[in-house]
Amino acid sequence: MSGFDVRLADAQRSRALTFFSTLAIGVALVSALVVQRGDTGTEAEAAAPEFSLEAARAGANVAARDASFLDSTALVAAEHAAFEAFSAPEVVSRRVEVRPGDTFASVLSNAGADRSLANRAIYALEDHFPARQLRAGQEMTLYFDSVAGPAGQTREFAGLSFRPDLERTLTVSRVADDEFRAREAVVEFDSQMVRASGSIETSLYQAALDQGATDRVIYDLANVLGFAVDFRTVQEGDTFDIVFERFVDSQGETARTGDIAYIAFDGRGDPLEYFRFTTPEGDVGYYTAEGESAQRLLMMTPINGARLSSHFGRRFHPILQTSRPHNGTDFAAPTGTPIMAAGNGIVERANRFGSFGNYLRIRHANGYKTAYAHLNGFASGIRAGSRVTQGQIVAYVGTTGRSTGPHLHYEVHLNGQPMNPMSLDLPTGRRLENAELELFRAERDRILAMRDAAPLASEPISREPVLVASAQAPTPAGTPGQQ
């Protein structure tokens, strides 16, 4: 939605809050495991200390065996102590980032790892993180230790560590007989439903931030309200109320946020109130107190962070120098800005179309069609006959055809007649009935009670996170209400 391009900022904040604790786990795990290969053979392996940072950090109350609980601050000290306590050979680390087209094998090989050792490490990691899941942009730390040989000291691949998500750090370390062992450290943060509400002074974004919401929460809020609210009309004095799940670290800082359970907004027009509800079939959506979906057939604006530069109706054409009908709405945005499908539908055409330049038209339900013109290009897989879903990236802003600059020309047609996209009273996606409605009413009442009891998000709680070193996969975070 316009004015709410904030996803990257939230991702950066979340990574910053969890980086140090999870990185400490990774390095500590690697160091404790690498040192087991100081000697080789059955006796040495039997005598090698099992994963125990408590032994490495004498006098500290830090338990660090497979299912132990660690404080993130103590982990940092324990990491350094582990090297000293076990007298490991010199370990050199190297930070790398996966590039497009890279595989696990190519990343390790390019860093200097022996192919045989690299394959064994990848195999050891398979149960925790299949190699095919590696994606461009993933960062990891590779470890090499010094080994004496005929040609002097050489470096051999000793292991790696990386974070596949916010809650996990995975490490793989070489032990006796050049075998590799994988470990998984899981960070479990305390979860709580909290409330952010207030009055807008400058913008909804800033007001929500001031009340404890995160960038991700505000983006999700905009996606729900965007079907009914034109954010250009939001003004001072409008009010909002949000209840959402958050996860905090031991200092009471928000590490990440979960789903929004409740939304209320009072601005121009009728007050809005929405409740999150999952149907028996597993479909998740937001509904009014009467069970009517917040989601509409079409989005009001299918582009994020753009400026409305030309309205629907007659206008003076800047190129043709004449007054003529303008059957759409123009949104000015930089070239390459993603454009979303306004609703579920089937692509009718995606090609050059006269003065429209690169042109996309999608057929929707109930006689509606949407068109997108002057595009720089189409998203992968978008062609005539393609099925698209609401919010899917389908094209990118450009200035092809008869255009004075990069912008999206967006049209909505109903049974062949052009309509003003900014004033459409569109049907909702769904209305709950019968048994579903009864289930929804019970959930609605539960959420209202939870809203009234929820602490303010602007007043952070102080609960220690639980750090678990385990060989098991992490348990997914619970949904709102599963505390």
Buried (B, 14 or more C-beta within 10 A) or exposed (E): BBBBBBBEBBBEBBBEBBEBBBBBBBBBBBBBBBBBBBEEEEEEBEEBBEBBBBBBBEEBEBBBEBEBBBBBBBBBBBBBBBBEBBEBBEBEBEEBEBEEEBEBBBBBBEBEBEEEBBBBBBBBBEEBBEEEEBEEEBEBBBBBBBEEEEEEEEBBBBBBBBBBEBBBBBBBBBBBEBBBBBBBBBBBBBBBBBBBBBEBEEBBBEBBBEBBBBBBBBBBBBBBBBBBBBBEEBEEEBBBBBBBBBBBBBBEBBBBBBBBBBBBBBBEEEEBBBBBBEBEEEEEBBBBEEBBBBBBBBBBBBBBBBEBBBEBEEEEBEEEEEEEEBBBBBBBBEEEBBBBBBBBBEBBBBEEBEEBBBBBBBBBEEEBBBBBBBBBBBBEEBEEEBEBEBBBBBBBBBBBBBBEEBBBBBBBBBEEEBBBBBEBEBBBBBBBEEEBBEBBBEBBEBBBEBBEEBEEBBEBEEBBBBBBBBEEEBEEBEEBEEE
